[in-house]
Amino acid sequence: MTIAISKPPSHLFLKRDIYNFRLKVPPDLLRLDGRSELRYQLRTGFASEARRLAMQLAAGIKSIFADLRS
């Protein structure tokens, strides 16, 4: 039997057994806040929960980026 190990999304990373989210700010939006990336602690140690939260967070942030551009 083969077990597939999936690679976590690039915006997720584990720090002290807690998953964190990191997303780079697009270059055209850097002038608004000056931060080059956004970081949030997801407050979970479970990979499946972290993936779900990260996908929701990424979708929301990308929507905000789109609104800021228009």
C-alpha contacts under 8 A as a table, 3 or more apart, distances in Angstrom:
res1	aa1	res2	aa2	distance
8	P	12	L	6.50
8	P	13	F	7.95
8	P	51	R	7.67
9	P	12	L	5.60
9	P	51	R	7.48
10	S	13	F	7.64
11	H	21	F	5.55
11	H	22	R	4.91
11	H	23	L	5.78
11	H	54	A	7.64
12	L	19	Y	6.62
12	L	20	N	5.72
12	L	21	F	4.85
12	L	22	R	6.38
12	L	50	A	7.73
12	L	51	R	7.64
12	L	54	A	7.16
13	F	19	Y	5.65
13	F	20	N	5.32
13	F	21	F	6.55
13	F	22	R	7.76
14	L	17	D	6.00
14	L	18	I	5.58
14	L	19	Y	4.46
14	L	20	N	6.04
15	K	18	I	5.38
15	K	19	Y	6.22
15	K	20	N	6.93
17	D	45	G	5.59
18	I	41	Q	7.48
18	I	42	L	7.23
18	I	43	R	6.03
18	I	44	T	5.43
18	I	45	G	4.61
19	Y	41	Q	6.47
19	Y	42	L	5.63
19	Y	43	R	6.60
19	Y	44	T	5.89
19	Y	45	G	5.80
19	Y	46	F	7.73
19	Y	47	A	7.56
19	Y	50	A	6.27
20	N	39	R	7.12
20	N	40	Y	5.77
20	N	41	Q	4.40
20	N	42	L	5.27
20	N	43	R	7.63
20	N	50	A	7.98
21	F	38	L	7.93
21	F	39	R	5.52
21	F	40	Y	5.13
21	F	41	Q	6.21
21	F	42	L	6.66
21	F	54	A	6.37
22	R	37	E	6.68
22	R	38	L	5.59
22	R	39	R	4.52
22	R	40	Y	6.65
23	L	37	E	5.48
23	L	38	L	5.31
23	L	39	R	6.73
23	L	58	A	7.58
24	K	36	S	5.94
24	K	37	E	4.09
24	K	38	L	6.31
25	V	29	L	6.57
25	V	30	L	6.43
25	V	35	R	7.22
25	V	36	S	5.27
25	V	37	E	4.99
25	V	38	L	6.89
26	P	29	L	5.54
26	P	30	L	6.61
26	P	36	S	7.80
27	P	30	L	5.33
27	P	36	S	7.94
28	D	31	R	7.15
29	L	32	L	5.77
29	L	33	D	7.80
29	L	65	F	7.75
29	L	68	L	7.97
29	L	69	R	7.93
30	L	33	D	6.03
30	L	34	G	4.99
30	L	35	R	6.30
30	L	36	S	6.36
31	R	34	G	5.42
35	R	38	L	7.17
42	L	50	A	6.51
42	L	53	L	7.14
42	L	54	A	7.79
44	T	47	A	7.93
44	T	49	E	7.02
44	T	50	A	6.39
45	G	50	A	7.40
46	F	49	E	5.44
46	F	50	A	6.11
47	A	50	A	4.98
47	A	51	R	6.10
48	S	51	R	5.20
48	S	52	R	6.37
49	E	52	R	5.16
49	E	53	L	6.20
50	A	53	L	5.14
50	A	54	A	5.89
51	R	54	A	5.06
51	R	55	M	6.11
52	R	55	M	5.31
52	R	56	Q	6.42
53	L	56	Q	5.20
53	L	57	L	6.06
54	A	57	L	5.01
54	A	58	A	5.88
55	M	58	A	5.15
55	M	59	A	6.12
56	Q	59	A	5.24
56	Q	60	G	6.26
57	L	60	G	5.16
57	L	61	I	6.12
58	A	61	I	5.17
58	A	62	K	5.98
59	A	62	K	5.24
59	A	63	S	6.15
60	G	63	S	5.11
60	G	64	I	6.35
61	I	64	I	5.02
61	I	65	F	6.20
62	K	65	F	4.91
62	K	66	A	6.23
63	S	66	A	5.09
63	S	67	D	6.29
64	I	67	D	5.00
64	I	68	L	6.16
65	F	68	L	5.14
65	F	69	R	6.35
66	A	69	R	5.20
66	A	70	S	6.55
67	D	70	S	5.31
